[in-house]
């Protein structure tokens, strides 16, 4: 049986990234986290497991993961968040609690490779309002 650690290691190797302890821990955290965490939150959650990690290392690692397609990167407003789900999808942002929620919405443009001759590399769409927990 293939373990989760082996799967994560294979994902890193497939992206030609060395599977270091820090990278495996960060990728594992992102695979299990669906709340679109910020660097500060990820740092807070991982600093006890990886005492030598810095926010700079964390940010550089997540940037590398985003460029390799291992995580998604969202900029909604001024804050950068990271997403463990890498397929194209939309988000809902709550104006009260600031939660970012994945929205599975059929979008005809998400399936396109290009529009009017322009190559599509990413699609970002989000809705703003009040989530059902805050209503």
C-alpha positions in Angstrom: 0.0 0.0 0.0 1.3 3.4 -0.9 1.6 5.8 2.0 0.7 9.5 2.0 4.3 10.4 2.5 5.3 8.3 -0.6 2.6 10.1 -2.6 3.8 13.5 -1.5 7.4 12.5 -2.2 6.4 11.4 -5.7 4.6 14.7 -6.3 7.7 16.6 -5.5 9.9 14.4 -7.6 7.5 14.7 -10.5 8.0 18.4 -10.4 11.8 18.0 -10.2 11.8 19.2 -6.6 14.0 17.6 -3.9 11.7 16.0 -1.3 13.2 17.6 1.8 11.6 17.3 5.3 10.4 20.9 5.2 8.9 20.6 1.7 7.1 17.3 2.6 5.7 18.9 5.8 4.5 22.0 4.0 2.9 19.9 1.2 1.3 17.6 3.7 -0.2 20.6 5.5 -1.6 22.0 2.3 -3.0 18.7 1.2 -5.0 18.5 4.4 -6.0 22.1 4.7 -9.0 23.5 2.8 -9.3 26.9 4.5 -7.0 28.8 2.1 -4.4 29.7 4.7 -2.1 32.7 4.7 1.6 32.5 5.3 1.1 33.6 8.9 -1.4 30.9 9.6 0.7 28.2 8.0 3.8 29.4 9.9 1.8 29.3 13.2 0.7 25.7 12.5 4.1 24.4 11.3 6.6 26.2 13.6 6.4 23.5 16.3 6.9 20.7 13.9 9.7 22.6 12.0 11.4 24.8 14.6 14.0 26.0 12.1 11.5 27.2 9.5 11.2 30.9 8.7 8.4 32.8 7.1 10.7 33.6 4.2 11.5 29.9 3.6 7.8 29.1 3.9 6.9 31.8 1.4 9.6 30.8 -1.1 8.6 27.1 -0.8 4.9 27.9 -1.4 5.8 30.2 -4.4 7.8 27.3 -5.8 4.9 24.9 -5.2 2.5 27.3 -6.9 4.8 27.6 -10.0 5.0 23.8 -10.1 1.3 23.4 -9.8 1.4 21.7 -6.4 -0.7 24.4 -4.8 -2.8 27.3 -5.9 -2.1 30.9 -5.0 -4.9 33.4 -4.4 -4.7 37.1 -4.0 -8.1 38.5 -2.9 -7.8 42.0 -1.6 -4.3 42.6 -0.3 -3.7 39.2 1.3 -2.1 36.2 -0.4 -3.6 32.8 0.4 -2.7 29.4 -0.7 -5.0 26.6 -1.9 -4.4 22.9 -1.7 -6.9 22.3 -4.5 -5.1 22.9 -7.8 -7.9 22.4 -10.3 -9.6 25.5 -11.6 -12.5 26.6 -9.4 -14.1 29.7 -7.9 -14.3 31.0 -4.4 -16.7 32.8 -2.1 -15.3 35.4 0.4 -17.3 36.2 3.5 -17.3 39.9 4.3 -17.9 39.1 8.0 -15.6 36.3 9.0 -13.2 36.5 6.0 -13.5 32.8 5.2 -12.7 31.7 1.7 -14.9 28.9 0.5 -14.4 26.7 -2.6 -17.3 27.0 -5.0 -17.9 24.2 -7.5 -19.5 26.1 -10.3 -19.6 25.1 -13.9 -17.8 27.8 -15.7 -17.5 27.6 -19.5 -14.3 29.6 -19.5 -12.5 27.4 -17.0 -12.3 24.7 -19.7 -10.8 26.9 -22.4 -7.1 26.9 -23.2 -7.4 30.3 -24.8 -9.8 33.2 -25.4 -9.6 35.4 -28.5 -6.0 34.1 -29.1 -4.9 34.8 -25.5 -3.3 31.8 -23.7 -5.0 31.1 -20.4 -2.7 30.0 -17.6 -4.9 30.7 -14.6 -8.5 31.5 -13.9 -9.5 33.3 -10.7 -13.1 34.1 -9.9 -14.7 34.9 -6.6 -18.0 36.0 -5.1 -18.3 38.3 -2.1 -21.0 38.2 0.5 -22.0 36.7 3.8 -21.5 33.0 4.3 -24.2 30.7 5.6 -22.5 30.5 9.1 -22.5 34.3 9.5 -26.1 34.8 8.2 
